[in-house]
């Protein structure tokens, strides 16, 4: 997907004067760098001292180590899967090849590569993912646990190859700051995990090619920070990688300045990217996880180097951890809200390790577990590694009970009863994303997401893709692609491109009440995304009756209505007129519910349709599967509301 002139004009319209000035300076600098590429300063006496404390590896749980080693062996055999695409070429990878389209990114000056054009480059995420080198952190961790030199030798072979093949400012891997930041973080951990290997020093500190790559990465990040309307999770990754490298590889004349500037940027942008309640301002849950991982890794590196960390950084990460503990369901699954691209900050675990359980386990080790936190039963490799480096945090005021309503983020969780069979309902009454472009937002105002014992019943369909498939990108972020109401066939917010919204629906929460004497929890909100009309939604959960009621009202002139309910991929629906009987299986037990839909609308079930897309669920980036979507069509007259009743059986 290449961007049209109209897109550039729309994008420019969302920038302020300071951002425009910064981007002009960036353009001038890129032109100057084309012809002048300075050499890395000479370095003498470089050492790596930020090693793991004695006994850290011994603290890794055996089952987590077993999963990691199994994954490392799979990687050694050349096998991996990224974003739904299986690869068997990892023993000798092509760093510029996209296995999804079969295309190979062109060579040349980095800033000339048209990375948004899939026809010219391929799927850029497929190409970039391997060069984050997180598969190499897995191999390095396998060496640290087993002492088997095969893993270390493979890591060294691939790093030397990558460094030689990807000269500074040449090719597709020198375009995006988030890629450089995450790659630096991976290199820091690779060096740490290989510390017992006899070739570690010759691979890094005694290697002029490695030193040059590390220096050029940091020089790039210092020169081209994400700015203004783009200062979202990308700038966090840039600052985290820069600060980590400047702490661990403090070998250069500019290291102290880079470290200071990066920590200052991390402090500023962690605060601006995070609500006071602790939720990420992008309102895209996977980016909450990414930012939390990056922040913890950056703090670990500073603490390992004895570099003071601003107290506000630790406090934001603590608030983010408590917020995550508050919003997950009984199976530790967080909301599926906004964009999700399966991005991670630090990977040292094998498949089957629960990302959210791992983050909560790290939070428990670093900050301490609150009494209302959910119980984490899984194990991971990353937690003992980070906990060995991060210093204890000073006492802070923390929630005394589990929060249900996050007023600043407009997110409310209705739930009950506790324990098996929990009904969990996420209600969306928050802002339309973050900053002027709201890059990772979906047009999902007033949507609900409902689970029973962790099973998606009324599901958020997910994200699926970013570049190259505009019809699918549009569907998964559209109003019709969420459990909410659409008027006159239009989205609530206006899209200007795949990561750009030019008009944002404004939402306000009118009520968010815990369960009353009858055991009913209530939520009510409205938005103004449609000119001359207001959509208001009320949700009531009566846990004792295992009943969820949704009432939609439209104030304004008569308009065409579509009300959508997306079912999870394991749900079977038998729709007769305006009643759907839902059935599924959880842990071998049959479960069911009845969904009574508004009788004023005409209801149809859609599944796996492609022209246009409708009836799909994306469990992860690059993956989609058919799922049933129930859509009711009719008209809103501004008087009568639409009532939906979901009753769980047994």
C-alpha positions in Angstrom: 0.0 0.0 0.0 1.6 3.3 -1.1 0.3 6.6 0.2 -1.5 9.0 -2.1 -0.9 12.8 -2.2 -4.2 13.2 -0.5 -3.0 11.0 2.4 0.0 13.2 2.8 -2.1 16.3 3.0 -4.5 14.7 5.5 -1.5 13.6 7.6 0.0 17.1 7.4 -3.2 18.5 8.7 -2.9 16.6 11.9 0.5 18.1 12.8 1.3 21.2 14.7 3.9 23.8 13.8 6.6 22.3 16.1 6.1 18.8 14.7 6.3 20.2 11.1 9.5 22.1 11.9 11.0 18.9 13.4 10.1 16.8 10.4 11.6 19.4 8.0 14.8 19.3 10.0 14.7 15.5 9.8 14.4 15.6 6.0 17.4 17.9 5.8 19.4 15.6 8.0 18.5 12.6 6.0 19.7 14.3 2.8 23.0 15.3 4.5 23.5 11.8 5.9 23.2 10.3 2.4 26.6 11.6 1.4 28.4 11.8 4.8 28.5 8.7 6.9 30.9 9.2 9.8 33.0 6.4 11.2 32.4 5.0 14.7 34.8 6.6 17.2 37.7 4.4 18.2 37.2 2.5 21.4 39.7 1.0 23.8 39.2 -1.0 26.9 35.5 -1.8 26.2 34.0 -4.1 28.8 30.6 -5.6 29.5 29.9 -5.6 33.2 26.0 -5.7 33.4 25.9 -9.5 34.0 23.2 -11.4 35.8 23.7 -11.9 39.5 24.9 -15.3 40.7 22.1 -17.8 41.0 19.7 -16.0 38.6 19.6 -18.8 36.0 19.1 -21.4 38.7 15.9 -19.6 39.7 14.3 -20.2 36.3 11.4 -22.7 36.8 12.1 -26.1 35.1 8.9 -26.1 33.1 9.6 -22.6 31.7 13.2 -23.7 30.9 11.9 -26.8 29.1 9.5 -24.8 26.9 12.3 -22.4 26.1 14.8 -25.1 25.1 12.1 -26.8 22.9 11.6 -23.5 21.0 15.4 -23.0 20.7 15.8 -26.4 19.2 13.0 -25.6 16.7 14.8 -22.4 15.8 18.1 -24.3 15.4 16.3 -26.6 12.9 15.3 -23.5 11.0 11.6 -23.5 11.9 9.5 -20.5 13.0 6.1 -18.9 12.5 5.5 -15.2 12.2 2.1 -13.6 11.8 0.5 -16.8 10.4 3.3 -17.5 8.0 5.4 -20.6 8.6 9.2 -20.4 7.8 11.7 -23.2 7.5 14.7 -21.0 6.5 15.9 -19.7 9.8 19.1 -21.7 9.7 20.2 -19.4 6.9 17.7 -16.5 6.7 17.4 -13.9 4.0 17.1 -10.7 6.0 15.2 -8.8 3.2 12.8 -11.6 2.1 9.1 -11.6 2.8 7.9 -15.2 2.8 4.2 -14.1 2.6 4.4 -12.3 -0.8 7.6 -13.9 -2.0 9.1 -10.4 -2.5 12.5 -9.1 -1.5 13.0 -5.6 -0.3 15.2 -3.4 -2.5 18.7 -2.4 -1.5 19.8 1.2 -1.3 19.9 4.3 0.9 17.5 3.5 3.8 15.3 6.5 3.5 14.7 5.9 -0.2 13.1 2.5 0.4 9.3 2.7 -0.2 8.5 0.5 2.8 4.8 1.2 2.8 4.5 -0.1 -0.8 3.9 -3.9 -0.5 4.2 -4.3 -4.3 7.7 -3.0 -4.2 8.9 -4.2 -0.8 6.7 -7.0 0.4 4.9 -7.2 3.8 7.2 -4.9 5.9 6.2 -6.5 9.2 7.3 -9.9 7.9 10.7 -8.5 6.9 11.2 -6.5 10.0 10.2 -9.1 12.6 13.1 -11.4 12.1 15.6 -8.5 12.4 14.3 -7.6 15.8 16.6 -10.5 16.8 14.2 -11.7 19.4 14.6 -15.3 18.1 18.3 -14.8 19.0 17.5 -13.8 22.5 15.7 -17.1 22.8 18.8 -19.0 21.6 21.0 -16.9 23.9 18.7 -17.8 26.9 18.9 -21.5 25.9 22.7 -21.2 26.1 22.5 -19.5 29.5 20.3 -22.3 30.8 22.1 -25.3 29.2 25.7 -24.2 28.6 25.4 -25.8 25.2 27.8 -23.9 22.8 25.7 -24.8 19.8 23.1 -22.1 20.7 25.8 -19.4 21.3 27.6 -20.3 18.0 24.4 -19.9 16.0 23.7 -16.6 17.7 27.2 -15.4 16.8 27.0 -16.6 13.2 23.7 -14.8 12.6 24.8 -11.6 14.3 28.0 -11.4 12.4 26.1 -12.1 9.1 23.4 -9.5 9.9 26.0 -6.8 10.8 27.9 -7.4 7.6 24.9 -7.6 5.4 23.1 -4.5 6.8 25.6 -1.7 6.7 24.5 1.5 8.5 21.8 3.5 6.7 21.6 0.8 3.9 18.4 -1.1 3.3 15.1 -1.7 4.9 16.3 -2.3 8.5 17.4 1.3 9.0 14.1 3.0 8.4 12.0 2.8 11.5 13.1 3.8 15.0 11.1 1.2 16.8 12.9 -1.5 15.0 16.3 0.0 15.9 15.3 0.4 19.5 14.0 -3.1 20.0 17.0 -4.6 18.2 19.4 -2.7 20.6 17.5 -4.1 23.5 17.9 -7.6 22.1 21.6 -7.1 21.6 22.0 -6.1 25.2 20.3 -9.2 26.4 22.1 -11.5 24.0 25.4 -10.2 25.3 24.2 -10.7 28.9 22.9 -14.2 28.3 26.1 -15.3 26.5 28.3 -14.0 29.2 29.6 -17.5 30.2 30.5 -18.3 26.6 34.2 -18.0 25.6 33.4 -16.1 22.4 31.1 -13.4 23.9 33.7 -10.6 24.2 35.0 -11.2 20.8 31.5 -11.1 19.4 30.7 -7.7 21.0 33.2 -5.5 22.8 36.3 -6.7 21.0 34.5 -6.6 17.6 34.8 -3.3 15.7 31.9 -4.3 13.4 29.6 -4.8 16.4 30.8 -1.6 18.1 30.1 0.3 14.8 26.6 -1.1 14.5 25.8 -0.3 18.2 27.1 3.2 17.7 25.3 3.9 14.5 22.0 2.6 15.9 22.3 5.0 18.8 23.3 7.9 16.6 20.3 7.2 14.4 17.9 7.1 17.4 19.3 10.4 18.8 18.8 12.1 15.5 15.3 10.8 14.4 13.0 10.5 17.4 9.3 9.9 16.7 7.6 13.3 16.9 4.4 14.9 17.8 1.4 13.0 16.5 3.6 9.9 16.1 5.0 9.9 19.7 3.2 6.8 20.8 4.6 3.3 21.6 7.3 3.9 19.0 9.0 6.6 21.0 8.9 4.4 24.1 10.7 1.7 22.2 13.3 4.1 20.8 14.0 5.6 24.3 14.1 2.2 26.0 16.5 0.7 23.4 18.7 3.8 23.5 18.9 4.0 27.3 19.5 0.2 27.6 22.4 0.3 25.1 23.9 3.5 26.5 23.9 1.8 30.0 25.2 -1.6 28.9 27.5 -0.6 26.1 28.8 2.7 27.6 31.9 2.7 25.4 31.5 5.8 23.3 32.1 9.6 23.9 28.4 10.2 23.5 27.2 7.4 25.7 26.5 9.5 28.8 24.6 12.1 26.8 22.6 9.4 24.9 21.8 7.8 28.2 20.6 11.0 29.9 18.6 12.1 26.9 17.0 8.7 26.5 16.0 8.4 30.2 14.5 11.9 30.0 12.6 11.0 26.9 11.4 7.7 28.5 10.2 9.6 31.6 8.3 12.2 29.5 6.7 9.8 27.1 5.8 7.1 29.5 3.9 9.8 31.4 2.2 11.2 28.3 1.4 7.7 26.9 -0.3 6.6 30.2 -3.5 7.7 31.9 -3.3 8.5 35.6 -5.3 5.3 36.1 -2.4 3.2 34.6 -4.0 2.3 31.3 -2.2 3.0 28.1 -3.6 6.1 26.2 -3.6 4.3 22.9 -6.4 2.2 24.3 -5.0 -0.8 22.4 -4.3 -3.5 25.0 -1.4 -5.1 23.3 0.5 -1.8 23.2 -0.1 -1.6 26.9 1.8 -4.8 27.2 4.5 -3.7 24.8 5.1 -0.4 26.6 5.1 -2.2 30.0 7.7 -4.7 28.8 9.9 -2.0 27.3 9.7 0.1 30.4 10.6 -2.7 32.7 13.6 -3.7 30.5 14.9 -0.2 30.4 14.7 0.1 34.2 16.4 -3.2 34.6 19.3 -2.0 32.5 19.7 1.3 34.3 19.6 -0.5 37.7 22.2 -3.0 36.5 24.5 -0.2 35.5 23.9 1.8 38.7 22.3 4.7 36.7 19.6 6.6 38.7 16.1 6.1 37.3 13.6 8.9 37.8 11.0 7.9 40.4 8.2 8.8 38.0 9.2 6.1 35.6 8.9 3.4 38.3 5.6 4.8 39.4 4.1 4.8 35.9 5.2 1.1 35.5 3.7 0.2 38.8 0.4 1.9 37.9 0.4 0.1 34.5 0.9 -3.2 36.3 -1.9 -2.7 38.8 -4.2 -1.6 35.9 -3.4 -4.8 34.0 -4.2 -6.9 37.1 -7.6 -5.1 37.3 -8.8 -5.5 33.8 -7.9 -9.2 33.0 -10.6 -11.8 33.2 -10.5 -14.9 35.4 -8.3 -16.6 32.9 -5.8 -13.7 32.8 -7.0 -12.5 29.4 -7.1 -8.7 29.0 -9.5 -6.8 26.7 -9.1 -7.2 23.0 -9.3 -3.5 22.3 -7.8 -1.4 19.5 -4.9 -2.5 17.3 -2.8 -5.6 18.1 0.3 -6.6 16.2 1.9 -9.3 18.5 4.8 -7.0 19.2 7.0 -7.8 22.3 9.7 -5.8 24.1 11.9 -8.7 25.3 11.5 -12.4 24.4 13.3 -15.1 26.3 10.4 -17.6 26.6 9.0 -20.4 24.5 5.5 -20.7 23.1 2.9 -21.5 25.6 4.1 -18.9 28.1 1.2 -16.6 28.9 2.3 -13.0 28.1 -0.1 -11.4 30.6 0.6 -13.9 33.4 4.3 -13.3 32.8 3.9 -9.5 33.2 1.8 -10.0 36.4 4.4 -12.4 37.7 7.1 -9.8 37.1 4.9 -7.2 38.8 4.5 -9.5 41.8 8.3 -10.0 42.0 9.2 -6.4 41.6 6.3 -4.5 43.2 4.5 -7.0 45.4 1.1 -8.6 44.9 -2.0 -6.9 46.1 -4.7 -8.9 47.8 -7.2 -8.4 45.0 -4.9 -9.4 42.2 -5.8 -12.6 40.3 -3.7 -15.6 41.0 -0.9 -16.3 38.5 -0.3 -20.0 38.1 2.0 -20.2 35.1 5.8 -19.8 35.0 8.2 -17.9 32.8 11.9 -17.3 32.2 11.7 -13.5 31.9 10.5 -12.8 35.4 13.5 -14.1 37.4 15.9 -12.4 34.9 14.2 -9.0 35.3 13.6 -9.3 39.0 17.3 -10.1 39.6 18.2 -6.7 38.1 15.4 -4.3 39.1 15.8 -2.6 42.4 12.9 -2.6 44.9 10.5 0.3 44.3 9.7 2.8 47.0 6.3 2.4 48.7 3.5 4.1 46.7 -0.2 4.5 47.1 -2.0 1.6 45.3 -5.6 0.6 44.9 -7.0 -1.1 48.0 -9.6 -3.0 45.9 -9.9 -4.1 42.3 -10.9 -1.0 40.2 -13.8 -1.6 37.8 -14.1 1.8 36.2 -11.2 3.8 34.7 -12.8 7.2 34.2 -9.9 8.8 32.3 -9.7 5.9 29.9 -13.5 5.4 29.7 -13.1 1.7 30.2 -15.4 -0.2 32.5 -15.4 -3.9 33.4 -18.6 -5.4 34.7 -18.1 -8.9 36.1 -19.5 -11.7 38.3 -19.8 -14.0 40.0 -16.3 -14.6 41.1 -14.6 -17.9 40.2 -15.5 -20.5 37.6 -18.3 -19.3 35.3 -17.4 -15.7 35.6 -19.2 -13.3 33.3 -16.8 -10.6 32.2 -18.0 -7.6 30.2 -15.8 -4.7 28.9 -17.6 -1.5 28.1 -15.9 1.1 25.9 -16.7 4.7 26.6 -13.3 6.2 26.2 -11.5 8.6 23.8 -11.0 7.6 20.2 -7.3 6.7 20.6 -4.2 8.8 21.3 -2.9 12.0 19.8 -4.3 13.7 16.7 -4.0 10.7 14.4 -5.2 8.0 16.9 -3.1 5.6 14.8 -4.1 2.4 16.6 -7.7 3.2 17.4 -10.8 1.4 16.1 -14.2 3.0 15.4 -15.6 1.1 18.3 -17.3 3.6 20.6 -19.8 2.0 23.1 -18.8 -1.5 22.0 -19.0 -4.3 24.5 -16.9 -7.5 24.8 -18.4 -10.4 26.8 -16.7 -13.6 28.0 -17.9 -16.5 30.0 -15.2 -18.2 32.0 -12.6 -16.7 29.6 -14.4 -17.8 26.4 -15.2 -15.0 23.9 -19.0 -15.0 23.6 -19.5 -11.4 22.2 -16.0 -10.9 20.8 -13.9 -8.0 19.7 -12.8 -9.4 16.3 -9.2 -8.1 16.5 -6.8 -6.5 14.0 -5.5 -9.1 11.5 -3.4 -6.7 9.3 -1.9 -3.3 8.8 -0.4 -2.8 5.3 -1.2 -4.3 1.9 -4.8 -5.4 2.4 -6.8 -2.2 2.7 -10.3 -3.9 2.6 -9.3 -6.1 5.6 -7.7 -3.3 7.5 -10.8 -1.2 7.1 -13.1 -4.0 8.2 -11.3 -4.9 11.4 -11.2 -1.3 12.6 -14.7 -0.3 11.4 -17.8 0.3 13.4 -19.5 -2.7 11.8 -16.5 -4.8 12.9 -17.4 -4.3 16.6 -20.3 -5.0 18.9 -21.9 -1.6 18.6 -24.4 0.3 16.4 -23.8 1.8 13.0 -25.9 4.5 11.4 -26.4 5.1 7.6 -23.7 2.6 6.8 -20.9 5.0 8.1 -18.2 4.6 10.7 -18.5 6.7 13.9 -15.1 8.2 13.3 -13.7 9.2 9.9 -10.6 7.3 8.6 -8.0 9.2 6.6 -5.7 6.1 6.0 -4.6 2.9 7.7 -3.1 4.7 10.7 -4.9 8.0 10.5 -8.3 9.2 11.7 -9.4 12.7 10.7 -12.5 13.0 12.8 -12.8 11.4 16.2 -16.1 10.4 17.8 -16.4 12.0 21.3 -17.7 9.7 24.0 -18.8 10.4 27.6 -19.7 7.9 30.3 -22.9 8.9 32.1 -22.9 6.2 34.8 -20.7 3.4 35.9 -22.0 1.8 39.1 -20.9 -1.3 41.0 -23.6 -3.9 41.8 -26.5 -2.5 43.7 -28.7 -4.3 46.3 -30.2 -6.5 43.6 -26.7 -7.5 42.4 -26.9 -5.5 39.2 -23.9 -3.5 37.9 -24.7 -0.7 35.4 -22.9 1.3 32.8 -24.2 4.0 30.5 -22.4 6.1 27.9 -23.1 8.1 24.6 -21.1 9.4 21.7 -21.6 12.1 19.0 -19.9 10.4 16.1 -22.9 10.8 13.8 -23.9 14.4 12.9 -27.4 15.4 14.2 -27.7 12.1 16.2 -26.5 10.7 19.5 -26.1 7.0 20.2 -26.6 6.1 23.9 -26.1 2.6 25.3 -26.9 1.2 28.7 -25.5 -2.1 29.9 -26.7 -4.0 33.0 -25.1 -7.2 34.4 -27.1 -9.1 37.0 -24.7 -11.8 38.0 -27.1 -13.7 40.2 -29.4 -14.3 37.2 -26.4 -14.7 34.9 -28.0 -12.1 32.7 -26.6 -9.2 30.6 -29.0 -6.5 29.2 -27.9 -4.0 26.5 -30.2 -1.1 25.5 -29.4 1.1 22.5 -31.1 4.5 21.9 -30.6 6.9 19.0 -31.7 10.5 19.5 -32.1 12.5 16.3 -33.8 12.1 12.9 -34.9 8.8 11.4 -31.8 6.9 10.2 -30.9 3.4 8.9 -29.4 1.2 11.6 -27.1 -1.8 11.7 -26.6 -3.5 15.1 -23.8 -6.1 15.1 -22.9 -8.8 17.6 -19.7 -10.7 16.8 -19.5 -14.2 18.3 -16.2 -15.8 19.4 -14.8 -18.5 17.0 -15.8 -21.4 19.3 -19.4 -20.3 19.5 -22.1 -22.0 17.4 -25.3 -20.0 16.9 -28.7 -21.2 15.9 -30.6 -18.1 14.8 -34.4 -18.2 14.5 -36.0 -14.8 13.8 -34.6 -12.6 16.6 -33.4 -15.3 19.0 -30.1 -17.1 18.8 -29.2 -20.1 20.9 -25.4 -20.1 21.5 -23.4 -23.2 22.4 -19.8 -23.9 23.0 -17.5 -26.2 25.1 -15.1 -25.2 27.9 -12.7 -27.7 29.4 -14.8 -30.6 28.0 -18.1 -29.2 29.4 -21.0 -28.1 27.2 -22.1 -24.5 27.8 -24.9 -22.5 26.3 -26.7 -19.1 26.4 -29.7 -17.5 24.8 -29.3 -14.2 22.9 -32.7 -12.4 22.5 -32.2 -9.6 19.9 -34.3 -6.5 19.2 -37.5 -7.5 17.4 -37.7 -4.2 15.5 -34.7 -5.2 13.4 -34.3 -7.9 10.8 -31.5 -10.4 11.7 -29.1 -12.4 9.6 -26.1 -14.5 10.5 -22.9 -13.9 8.5 -19.8 -16.1 8.5 -16.6 -15.9 6.6 -17.8 -13.5 3.9 -15.2 -11.7 1.8 -16.9 -9.3 -0.5 -17.2 -7.2 1.6 -15.5 -8.8 4.7 -17.9 -9.8 7.5 -17.9 -12.6 10.0 -14.3 -13.0 11.0 -12.1 -13.3 14.1 -8.4 -12.6 14.3 -6.7 -14.4 17.2 -3.3 -12.8 16.3 -1.7 -10.6 13.7 -1.7 -12.1 10.3 -4.2 -14.8 11.3 -8.0 -14.9 10.8 -10.7 -17.5 10.9 -14.5 -17.5 10.1 -16.8 -16.6 13.0 -20.5 -15.9 13.2 -21.6 -12.2 13.2 -25.3 -11.4 13.8 -26.4 -8.2 12.2 -29.8 -6.6 12.6 -30.9 -4.0 10.1 -33.8 -1.5 10.3 -34.4 2.1 11.3 -34.1 4.2 14.4 -37.0 6.6 14.8 -35.5 8.6 17.7 -38.1 7.3 20.1 -38.0 3.5 20.6 -34.8 1.8 21.8 -33.3 -1.5 21.0 -33.0 -4.1 23.8 -30.7 -7.1 23.7 -30.7 -9.8 26.4 -28.0 -12.4 26.9 -28.8 -15.1 29.4 -26.3 -17.8 30.3 -27.5 -21.2 31.2 -26.2 -23.3 34.1 
